[in-house]
Amino acid sequence: MSDFKIAQRETNNVNVLELKGYLDAHTAPKLEEAFQQLLKSDRTRIVVNCRDLSYISSAGLGVFMAFIEDVREKSGDIKLTNMSTKVYNVFDLLGFPLLYEIFKDESEAVKKFNDKK
């Protein structure tokens, strides 16, 4: 099993989570914890950069579903970026493009948040 890491940073008042490795049932709690910390701090403008995400399982997808409503209730959103074709196909198969804005590039997603001001 490959490792999973999350790097967190802020750019232009948007919180960016960079995912790396395999997001599955064993590693999903790390992503849950990252979302919980952001929500606790009322930081709900979130971009998830999937550039280095190699794999996502249904457990990983479940984390996104578990938090999107809470984030949107606080006038925020979760935008997804930089997905490989393999990862995008998993999101697409389950209808995520209808629920989430997915961008090719992180800067586009950050700009979208800041255009709403």
N, C-alpha and C positions, 0 to 999 in steps of 0.2 A: 504494500500500500504506500502510495506517495504521501508526502507531507502536505499540509495545508497551512497557509499563512495569510494573515490580513494586515495590510499596512493602511493606516488611517492618517489623513491629512486634511487641511482645509484650504480651499482656493476660492477667492471671490465670494466669501460667505456661503460656500457650499461645502459640505462634508463629503470627501471622497474616500471610499473603501476600495482598496486594490486587492483582489482575490488572486491567490496563487496556489496551484496544485489541484488536489482532488477534494471536492465538496461532496461528502456522503454522510451516512448516518453517524459515523464516528467523529467527523469533523464539524458537522452542522452546529453543535453547541457553541463553537467559537464565533460563528456568524450571528447566532442568536444573541450572544453576549454583546457583540459589537452594536447590533441594532438596539438592544435594551439600554446600553450606555448613552447612545445618541438620543433616544427618546427621553430618558431621564433628564438629560441636559437641555431638552427642548430644541435640539438640533435636528430638524426634520427635512431639510433640503439635502437630499442624499443622492449621490451618484455612485453606482457600483461599477467599477472598472474591471472587466472580465478578461483583459488582455492575456493574463498568465493563468487563467483558469483552464485546466486540462480536461476536467470531467465534472459533471454535476449529476447527482442521483435525485430520485424523487424526494428524499429527505432534505436535500439541499434546496430544491424548489419549494418545499413546504415552508421553509424558513421565510422566504420572500412572501408567501401567501399569509403567513402568520402575522406579519408586521405591517403590510401595506395599509390596512384599514386604520390602524392606530396612528400611523404617520399622516395619513390624509385627514384624519379627524383633527389633527393639530395644524392643519393648513400646509402640510408639507407634501412631499412626493419622493418616490424612489425611481430614479432613471437608470437604465442599464446601458453600458457602452462596451465597445471594443471586443465583441464576442467572436470567437473562432466559429467557423461554419458548423463544426461538430457540436459545440455548446449551443449555438443559436438554434439548431435543429431540434434539440431537446425542448427548449423554451417554446419554440414554434409549435411543435407537436401537441403541447398542452394548452395552447391558446394564449400564452403570455403576451404576445404582441397586441392583443386586444385590451389587456389590463395595464400594461406598462409601456412607456415610451422607450424605444431602443434606438440608440444612436451608434453610428460607426465610430465616432471619435468622442473622447471625454470632453474636449473643449466645446463641442456642440451642445452637450447636455448641460454643462455649466452655464453657457450662454443662454439657454432656454430658461433656466431659473431666473437669471438676472434680467432677461427681457420682460419678465412678468411684473417687475417693480413698478 
